[in-house]
């Protein structure tokens, strides 16, 4: 790629521009390769956090649309179907997170050996079409087993019909949803965080418009809500696909580059399967937590739901850093740039700590006012504050745990990445059960915090054990070579 390197008046080289006219792609590549770390971190993390916050706001508004129909069975149907949506997105994550991390590593390796860039088209084509095929298989199987699936999700009585309608529409769109999430990861793999944010916000806006049309105007209820989700993601797929085809110099989505080479499957699935297992465990832990908390009455359960929603805002900001930094870590690792890798880790760790402490302090300082917005019963404030403290503490610890997970994913360390992805789910279930038996509601409230602390300690041990292979130049080069794609096919 031809770039301009003339010094600007401020003494800093301007962002490179591709000679092919792919200015966006060139500029994004500069953020991965040479931009000051703080500037690169803001570029990668801020759009990710903004998109997640917008998505959280949409979830509240969408619940309002369904709630306006004054039918509790419809709200229950969406609640029952939500875990399925998370699992569907995880299918896209298997291919998108694993493929995106490998693409970023290959982009970094291409700075030393330009031939490495030619291998990216095999990875990107496999990631996209693999997610579509897997989504089609999952969606088709789900439709064939619709009634047993709805029962497993917990629907009964009046909620069975609406839940079946919502889930059926969602299953029909599984290939689209999986492709949307996968393409988002490929976009971010090139450092194009702003374009990823545009696509996500575009999907949210389209979803709101479709909600108004299908739910309020046409009266299609939860089936309309499911259709709105599917069509809005279809629009996002179109935007991401178009941008990559026009702007990306190395990524190709043409089916002819699809391959089942072990050199592609191993690194993609090595990282991606951990995402699927993590999502599966999160669904299970959520069901276990809700069922245990429900035995203490609706009040504590409502307080727990409110505290989780309040803690989501700083949590999403922290996740913006831990998820957004992954392409930069992978790029530096693939290039063998130890100094940039370490600098990115330090900067992101500081950002996680600062964001977590500042926002946790602010939320706790205005705890009564915030809880008052959601809880009319002031007798629940005491338990609400306890839950809020536990959630905020868990949020800070989870931020550093997420950063460790991103490091393992970025450097292709499949086993440590998988351990980090599933550790929370494996540990949480026995901890919350024991906490409930020994300490009652208090044990349930603090179970997630205790789990997060243990997982963070595990991550620290794994990081120390992997430190040499991750950060020493010779080890980085060797590991990158092991993770590279080798194929007899050539363009």
C-alpha positions in Angstrom: 0.0 0.0 0.0 1.4 3.4 -1.0 1.4 6.0 1.8 2.4 9.6 2.4 4.9 10.1 5.1 5.5 13.9 4.9 5.8 15.6 8.2 2.9 17.9 9.1 3.3 21.4 10.5 2.8 20.0 13.9 5.7 17.6 13.5 3.5 14.5 13.3 3.1 12.5 10.1 -0.4 12.6 8.7 -2.5 9.5 8.5 -1.6 7.5 5.3 -3.9 7.4 2.4 -4.1 4.5 -0.1 -3.1 5.1 -3.6 -6.2 3.2 -4.6 -8.4 5.8 -3.1 -9.3 3.8 0.0 -8.6 6.7 2.3 -10.7 5.3 5.1 -8.9 2.0 5.0 -5.5 3.7 5.0 -6.3 6.0 7.8 -7.6 3.2 9.9 -4.5 1.1 9.2 -2.4 4.1 10.5 -4.2 3.9 13.9 -3.2 0.3 14.2 0.4 0.7 13.0 1.8 4.1 14.0 -0.7 6.4 15.7 0.2 7.6 19.3 -1.3 5.0 21.7 -3.7 7.3 23.4 -5.0 8.6 20.1 -5.3 5.0 18.8 -7.1 3.9 21.9 -9.7 6.7 21.7 -10.2 6.0 18.0 -10.8 2.3 18.6 -12.7 2.3 22.0 -14.9 5.5 21.9 -17.1 4.4 18.9 -17.4 0.9 20.4 -18.6 2.3 23.7 -20.9 4.8 22.1 -22.6 2.1 20.0 -23.1 -0.2 23.0 -24.7 2.6 25.0 -27.0 3.4 22.1 -27.9 -0.3 22.0 -28.7 -0.3 25.7 -31.0 2.8 25.3 -32.7 1.0 22.4 -33.4 -2.1 24.7 -35.3 0.2 27.1 -37.3 1.9 24.3 -38.1 -1.4 22.6 -39.5 -2.7 25.9 -41.6 0.4 26.0 -43.1 -0.3 22.6 -44.0 -3.8 23.7 -45.3 -2.6 27.0 -47.6 0.0 25.3 -49.6 -3.0 24.1 -50.6 -3.7 27.8 -50.1 -7.4 27.4 -47.7 -9.0 29.9 -47.6 -12.2 27.8 -45.9 -10.2 25.0 -43.3 -8.8 27.4 -42.7 -12.2 28.7 -42.2 -13.6 25.2 -39.4 -11.1 24.5 -37.8 -11.9 27.8 -37.9 -15.6 27.1 -36.5 -15.1 23.6 -33.6 -12.9 24.7 -31.2 -15.7 25.7 -31.7 -17.2 22.2 -30.7 -13.9 20.6 -27.5 -13.9 22.7 -26.7 -17.4 21.5 -27.3 -16.5 17.9 -24.9 -13.5 18.2 -22.4 -15.9 19.7 -22.5 -18.0 16.5 -21.4 -15.0 14.6 -18.8 -14.4 17.3 -17.2 -17.8 16.7 -16.3 -16.8 13.2 -16.1 -13.0 13.7 -13.9 -12.8 16.8 -11.6 -15.6 15.8 -11.4 -14.4 12.2 -11.1 -10.7 13.1 -8.2 -11.4 15.5 -6.4 -13.4 12.8 -6.9 -10.7 10.2 -5.4 -8.1 12.5 -2.4 -10.3 13.2 -1.9 -10.9 9.5 -2.1 -7.1 8.8 0.6 -6.6 11.3 2.8 -9.4 9.9 2.4 -7.9 6.4 4.5 -5.0 7.5 7.5 -7.4 7.7 6.4 -9.7 4.9 3.8 -8.2 2.4 2.9 -11.7 1.2 1.1 -12.3 4.5 -1.6 -9.8 3.4 -2.6 -12.1 0.5 -3.8 -14.7 3.0 -6.4 -12.4 4.6 -8.9 -13.1 1.9 -9.1 -16.8 2.8 -9.7 -15.9 6.5 -12.4 -13.2 5.8 -14.3 -15.4 3.3 -14.3 -18.3 5.7 -15.5 -16.2 8.6 -18.4 -14.6 6.7 -19.7 -17.7 4.8 -18.9 -20.0 7.7 -21.2 -17.8 10.0 -23.9 -17.8 7.3 -23.8 -21.6 6.9 -23.7 -22.2 10.7 -26.5 -19.8 11.2 -28.7 -21.5 8.5 -28.1 -24.9 10.2 -28.9 -23.6 13.7 -32.0 -21.6 12.4 -33.3 -24.6 10.5 -32.9 -27.0 13.4 -34.5 -24.5 15.7 -37.6 -24.1 13.5 -37.9 -27.9 13.2 -37.8 -28.2 17.0 -39.7 -24.9 17.7 -42.1 -26.2 20.4 -39.6 -28.1 22.5 -37.2 -25.0 22.2 -39.9 -22.6 23.5 -40.5 -25.0 26.4 -36.8 -25.1 27.3 -36.7 -21.3 27.2 -39.3 -21.3 30.0 -42.5 -20.2 28.3 -45.8 -21.5 29.5 -49.5 -20.7 29.6 -50.4 -17.5 27.7 -46.8 -16.8 26.9 -46.3 -19.9 24.7 -48.0 -18.5 21.6 -46.2 -15.1 21.5 -42.9 -16.7 22.4 -43.3 -19.2 19.6 -44.0 -16.3 17.1 -41.1 -14.2 18.3 -38.6 -17.1 18.3 -39.7 -18.4 14.9 -39.1 -15.0 13.3 -35.7 -14.8 15.0 -34.7 -18.3 13.9 -35.5 -17.4 10.3 -33.1 -14.5 10.5 -30.2 -16.4 12.2 -28.0 -16.4 9.1 -28.4 -12.6 8.8 -27.8 -12.0 12.5 -24.7 -14.1 12.6 -23.3 -12.5 9.4 -24.0 -9.0 10.9 -22.0 -9.7 14.0 -19.2 -11.4 12.0 -18.8 -8.5 9.6 -18.7 -6.1 12.5 -15.6 -7.9 13.8 -14.0 -7.9 10.4 -14.6 -4.2 10.1 -13.0 -3.6 13.5 -10.1 -5.9 12.6 -8.9 -3.2 10.2 -9.2 -0.5 12.8 -12.4 0.9 11.3 -14.1 1.5 14.7 -16.0 4.5 13.4 -17.5 2.5 10.5 -18.5 -0.3 13.0 -20.2 2.3 15.2 -22.1 3.8 12.2 -23.3 0.3 11.2 -24.5 -0.5 14.8 -26.2 2.9 15.2 -27.8 2.5 11.8 -29.2 -0.8 12.8 -30.6 0.7 16.1 -32.3 3.6 14.2 -33.7 1.2 11.6 -34.9 -1.1 14.4 -36.8 1.8 16.0 -38.5 2.7 12.8 -39.5 -0.8 12.0 -40.8 -1.2 15.6 -43.1 1.8 15.1 -44.3 0.4 11.8 -44.7 -3.3 12.7 -45.8 -3.0 16.4 -47.7 0.3 16.7 -49.1 0.8 13.1 -49.6 -2.8 11.8 -50.1 -4.4 15.2 -48.0 -7.4 14.6 -46.8 -7.6 18.3 -43.7 -9.6 19.2 -43.6 -11.1 15.7 -43.2 -7.5 14.5 -40.4 -7.0 17.0 -38.6 -10.0 15.8 -39.0 -8.9 12.2 -37.7 -5.4 13.1 -34.6 -7.0 14.5 -34.0 -9.2 11.5 -34.5 -6.5 8.9 -32.4 -3.9 10.7 -29.5 -6.3 10.8 -30.0 -7.0 7.1 -29.5 -3.3 6.5 -26.3 -3.5 8.7 -25.0 -6.4 6.7 -25.5 -4.4 3.5 -23.6 -1.5 4.9 -20.7 -3.6 6.3 -20.5 -5.7 3.1 -20.5 -2.6 0.9 -17.8 -0.8 2.9 -15.5 -3.8 3.0 -15.9 -4.4 -0.7 -15.2 -0.7 -1.6 -12.6 0.3 1.0 -10.8 -2.7 2.3 -7.5 -3.4 0.4 -7.1 -7.0 1.6 -10.4 -8.4 2.9 -12.4 -10.3 0.3 -15.9 -11.7 0.9 -16.2 -13.5 -2.4 -17.3 -17.2 -1.9 -14.5 -18.4 -4.2 -11.9 -17.7 -1.4 -13.8 -19.9 1.1 -11.6 -22.6 2.4 -11.7 -25.4 5.0 -7.9 -25.5 5.4 -6.8 -26.5 8.9 -4.5 -23.5 9.0 -7.6 -21.3 8.8 -10.0 -23.4 11.0 -7.6 -23.9 13.9 -6.8 -20.3 14.8 -10.3 -19.1 14.0 -12.1 -21.7 16.1 -9.3 -21.7 18.7 -10.4 -18.2 19.7 -14.0 -18.2 18.5 -15.3 -21.3 20.3 -14.5 -19.6 23.6 -17.0 -16.8 22.7 -19.7 -19.4 22.1 -19.0 -21.2 25.3 -19.0 -17.9 27.2 -22.3 -16.9 25.8 -23.8 -20.3 26.6 -22.6 -20.1 30.2 -23.9 -16.5 30.6 -27.3 -17.7 29.6 -27.2 -20.6 32.1 -25.9 -18.4 34.9 -28.6 -15.8 34.2 -31.3 -18.4 34.5 -29.8 -19.8 37.7 -29.4 -16.3 39.3 -33.0 -15.3 38.4 -34.5 -18.5 39.8 -32.5 -18.3 43.1 -33.3 -14.6 43.6 -37.0 -15.1 42.8 -37.5 -17.2 46.0 -36.9 -14.0 48.0 -39.8 -12.3 46.4 -40.4 -9.8 43.6 -38.9 -6.9 45.5 -35.3 -8.1 45.6 -35.5 -9.4 42.1 -36.8 -6.0 40.8 -34.0 -4.2 42.8 -31.4 -6.6 41.2 -32.8 -5.8 37.7 -32.6 -2.0 38.4 -29.0 -2.2 39.8 -27.8 -4.2 36.7 -29.3 -1.6 34.4 -27.7 1.3 36.3 -24.3 -0.5 36.3 -24.5 -1.2 32.5 -23.5 2.3 31.5 -20.0 2.3 33.1 -19.7 -1.4 32.2 -20.3 -0.6 28.5 -17.7 2.1 28.6 -15.2 -0.3 30.0 -16.1 -2.9 27.5 -15.6 -0.3 24.7 -11.9 -0.3 25.8 -11.4 -4.0 26.3 -13.1 -5.0 23.1 -11.9 -2.0 21.1 -8.2 -2.5 21.9 -8.2 -6.1 20.5 -7.3 -5.2 16.9 -4.4 -3.0 18.1 -3.0 -5.8 20.3 -3.3 -8.3 17.5 -1.7 -6.0 14.9 1.3 -5.2 17.2 1.7 -8.9 18.0 1.6 -9.9 14.3 4.2 -7.2 13.5 6.4 -8.3 16.4 6.3 -4.8 17.9 6.8 -5.5 21.6 7.0 -1.9 22.6 3.7 -1.0 21.0 2.0 -4.1 22.4 3.1 -3.3 25.9 2.2 0.4 25.6 -1.3 -0.5 24.4 -1.7 -2.8 27.3 -0.6 -0.2 29.8 -2.8 2.5 28.3 -5.9 0.3 28.1 -5.4 -0.9 31.7 -5.1 2.7 32.9 -8.2 3.6 31.0 -10.2 0.7 32.4 -9.2 1.6 35.9 -9.9 5.3 35.6 -13.3 4.8 33.8 -14.3 2.1 36.3 -13.4 4.1 39.4 -14.8 7.5 38.3 -18.1 6.2 37.0 -18.5 3.8 39.9 -17.9 6.7 42.3 -20.4 8.9 40.5 -23.1 6.2 40.4 -22.6 5.4 44.1 -22.7 9.1 44.9 -26.1 9.5 43.3 -27.4 6.1 44.3 -30.5 7.3 46.0 -31.6 9.5 43.1 -30.8 6.8 40.5 -32.7 4.1 42.4 -35.6 6.5 42.9 -36.0 6.7 39.1 -36.8 3.0 38.9 -38.0 1.9 42.4 -41.2 3.4 43.9 -40.8 1.3 47.1 -38.2 3.1 49.2 -37.9 0.0 51.5 -36.0 -1.7 48.7 -33.3 1.0 48.6 -31.1 -0.8 51.2 -31.0 -4.0 49.2 -30.7 -2.0 46.0 -27.7 -0.2 47.2 -26.0 -3.4 48.3 -26.6 -4.9 44.9 -25.3 -1.8 43.2 -22.1 -1.8 45.2 -21.6 -5.5 44.3 -22.3 -4.9 40.6 -20.0 -1.9 40.4 -17.1 -3.8 42.1 -17.7 -6.7 39.7 -17.7 -4.2 36.8 -14.3 -2.9 37.7 -12.7 -6.3 38.2 -14.4 -7.6 35.0 -12.9 -4.8 33.0 -9.3 -6.1 33.8 -10.5 -9.6 33.2 -11.9 -8.6 29.8 -8.6 -7.0 28.9 -6.7 -10.2 29.7 -9.1 -12.1 27.6 -8.6 -9.7 24.7 -4.9 -10.1 25.0 -5.1 -13.9 24.7 -7.6 -13.6 21.8 -5.4 -11.1 20.0 -2.2 -13.2 20.3 -3.9 -16.4 19.3 -3.5 -18.1 22.6 -6.4 -20.4 22.2 -6.3 -22.4 25.5 -5.9 -19.4 27.9 -8.5 -17.5 25.9 -11.0 -20.4 26.2 -10.2 -20.8 29.9 -11.0 -17.1 30.5 -14.1 -17.3 28.4 -15.7 -20.2 30.3 -14.2 -19.7 33.8 -16.9 -17.3 34.9 -19.7 -19.7 34.0 -18.0 -22.8 35.5 -17.2 -21.0 38.8 -20.4 -18.9 39.2 -22.9 -21.7 39.4 -21.4 -23.5 42.5 -20.5 -20.1 44.1 -24.0 -18.7 43.8 -25.5 -22.0 45.1 -23.2 -22.2 48.1 -23.7 -18.4 48.7 -27.4 -18.9 48.8 -27.2 -21.9 51.2 -24.8 -20.2 53.6 -25.7 -16.5 53.4 -29.1 -16.3 51.7 -29.8 -13.2 49.6 -26.5 -11.6 50.5 -24.7 -14.6 49.2 -26.5 -14.4 45.9 -25.8 -10.6 45.6 -22.1 -11.0 46.1 -21.6 -14.3 44.2 -20.9 -12.5 40.9 -18.3 -10.2 42.5 -16.5 -13.2 44.1 -16.6 -15.0 40.8 -15.1 -12.1 38.9 -12.3 -11.7 41.5 -11.4 -15.4 41.2 -11.5 -15.3 37.4 -9.2 -12.2 37.4 -6.7 -14.0 39.6 -6.8 -17.0 37.2 -6.2 -14.6 34.3 -3.2 -13.1 36.2 -1.6 -16.5 36.6 -2.2 -17.4 32.9 -0.7 -14.0 31.8 2.4 -14.6 33.8 2.7 -18.1 32.4 2.3 -16.8 28.8 4.3 -13.6 29.3 7.5 -14.8 27.5 5.7 -16.2 24.4 3.5 -13.0 24.1 6.0 -10.2 24.7 9.5 -11.4 23.7 10.3 -10.6 20.0 11.6 -14.1 19.1 8.7 -15.8 20.7 6.2 -13.4 19.0 7.7 -14.1 15.6 7.5 -17.9 16.2 4.0 -17.8 17.5 2.8 -15.5 14.7 4.2 -18.0 12.2 2.4 -20.8 13.8 -0.9 -18.9 13.6 -0.4 -17.8 10.0 -2.5 -19.1 7.2 -0.7 -21.4 4.8 -2.6 -22.5 1.7 -1.7 -24.0 -1.6 -4.2 -21.7 -3.3 -2.8 -18.4 -4.6 -4.5 -15.5 -6.3 
